[in-house]
Amino acid sequence: MSIITPKSYRITMSASVPMYRQIAALPVQFAPDGSLQLYLVTSRGSGQWIIPKGNPIPGLAAHEAAAQEALEEAGLVGPVMPVCVGTFEFERTRRLSGHPCFVDVYPMHVERQVRKFNEQRQRRVLRCDLETALCVVSSKPLAALIERYGRQCGSTRRAIGH
């Protein structure tokens, strides 16, 4: 049976293998030439390029929590679609190291970036095209999700759900 605890967001599938769940925004924007642009942030621990993510926030829907993470980590503002476009798994490198974490991803249409945001001294933000994003993201499951979503958006010339 699965159990979610508000403090740690731990999901226990069996007594011996705890798993964790997080929420992420996949921030996208279309450039004036129609090309898809993505926003990535560096993780605080390893400095690897990832998407804004964090723990579920009590009282907020998952897509609202994703919007909050994008604002805090990258200063991004815009609507986040309430439909999860995929989930990827990664191993925690800081706290809870060695336990799998599943991240549910919600697409965000970036309208603007604010000048000052909570974690701007702890992270870098990169706006880039799909090919660059696929080159710099080191997590293969995240890169596969980004590629699938990016190709879908590119073929329709609009963000899914927007």
C-alpha positions in Angstrom: 0.0 0.0 0.0 1.2 3.5 -0.8 1.5 6.1 2.1 2.3 9.7 1.6 3.5 11.6 4.6 3.2 15.4 4.5 6.5 16.1 6.1 8.8 14.0 3.8 6.5 13.2 0.9 7.6 9.6 1.1 5.8 7.0 -0.8 6.3 3.5 0.6 5.7 0.8 -2.0 7.3 -1.9 0.2 8.6 -1.8 3.7 12.3 -1.9 2.5 12.3 0.5 -0.5 11.0 4.1 0.3 10.4 6.3 -2.7 9.8 10.0 -2.9 7.7 12.2 -5.2 8.3 15.8 -6.4 6.6 18.2 -8.7 8.3 20.1 -11.6 7.5 22.8 -14.1 8.7 22.4 -17.7 9.0 26.1 -18.7 8.7 26.8 -22.4 8.3 29.9 -24.6 8.2 30.6 -28.3 10.8 33.0 -29.7 9.6 35.6 -32.3 10.8 33.3 -35.1 8.5 30.5 -33.8 11.2 28.3 -32.3 10.7 26.6 -29.0 12.7 27.9 -26.1 13.1 26.1 -22.8 14.3 27.3 -19.4 16.6 25.2 -17.3 18.1 25.8 -13.8 21.1 24.4 -12.0 20.5 22.1 -9.1 21.8 23.5 -5.8 23.8 20.4 -4.9 25.6 19.2 -8.1 25.1 22.2 -10.4 23.6 20.0 -13.1 21.0 21.5 -15.5 17.5 20.4 -14.5 14.0 21.9 -14.6 12.5 23.8 -11.6 11.2 21.2 -9.1 10.4 20.6 -5.5 8.2 18.9 -3.0 4.4 19.1 -3.2 3.0 22.1 -1.3 0.1 21.4 1.1 -3.0 23.3 0.0 -1.8 23.7 -3.6 -2.7 21.6 -6.6 0.3 19.9 -8.2 0.4 22.4 -11.2 0.2 25.3 -8.7 3.1 23.9 -6.8 5.1 23.6 -10.1 4.4 27.3 -10.8 5.6 28.2 -7.3 8.9 26.3 -7.9 9.5 28.0 -11.2 9.0 31.4 -9.6 11.3 30.6 -6.6 14.1 28.8 -8.6 14.1 30.8 -11.9 11.9 33.8 -11.5 9.5 32.5 -14.1 5.9 33.7 -14.3 3.1 32.2 -16.5 0.3 29.6 -16.6 1.1 26.0 -15.7 -1.2 23.5 -17.3 -3.0 21.2 -14.8 -2.1 18.0 -16.9 1.0 16.0 -16.1 3.0 15.4 -19.3 5.2 12.8 -17.8 7.1 11.5 -14.9 10.9 10.9 -14.6 12.9 9.1 -12.0 16.2 10.3 -10.5 18.4 9.4 -7.6 18.7 12.0 -4.9 22.3 13.3 -4.4 21.8 15.3 -1.2 19.2 14.5 1.4 17.7 11.1 1.1 20.6 9.9 -1.1 20.2 6.5 -2.6 16.4 6.6 -2.7 14.5 6.9 -6.0 12.5 10.0 -6.5 9.7 10.3 -9.0 9.0 13.8 -10.5 5.7 14.6 -12.1 6.2 17.3 -14.8 3.7 20.0 -15.7 4.1 22.3 -18.8 4.5 26.0 -18.2 4.1 28.8 -20.8 6.5 31.4 -19.7 5.2 35.0 -20.0 8.0 36.7 -18.3 11.0 36.4 -15.9 11.1 38.7 -12.8 14.4 40.4 -12.0 14.6 39.2 -8.4 13.6 35.8 -7.1 14.2 33.7 -4.0 17.0 31.4 -5.2 18.8 33.6 -7.7 22.0 33.5 -5.7 21.9 29.7 -5.5 21.1 28.8 -9.1 21.8 29.8 -12.7 19.0 30.0 -15.3 19.5 29.1 -19.0 17.1 29.9 -21.8 17.9 27.7 -24.7 16.6 25.8 -27.7 15.6 22.2 -27.6 18.8 20.8 -29.0 20.9 22.7 -26.4 18.6 21.6 -23.6 19.1 18.0 -24.7 22.9 18.4 -24.7 23.2 20.0 -21.2 20.6 18.0 -19.2 22.6 15.1 -17.8 19.6 13.1 -16.6 18.6 10.7 -19.4 15.0 10.2 -18.2 14.5 14.0 -18.0 16.1 14.5 -21.4 13.8 11.9 -22.9 10.7 13.7 -21.4 11.9 17.1 -22.6 12.6 15.7 -26.1 9.2 14.1 -26.4 7.4 17.2 -25.2 9.6 19.6 -27.2 9.0 17.6 -30.5 5.2 17.6 -29.8 5.2 21.4 -29.2 7.5 22.0 -32.2 5.2 20.1 -34.6 2.2 22.1 -33.5 4.0 25.4 -32.9 2.2 25.8 -29.6 2.7 24.6 -26.1 0.6 21.6 -25.2 -2.5 22.6 -23.3 -2.1 26.3 -24.1 
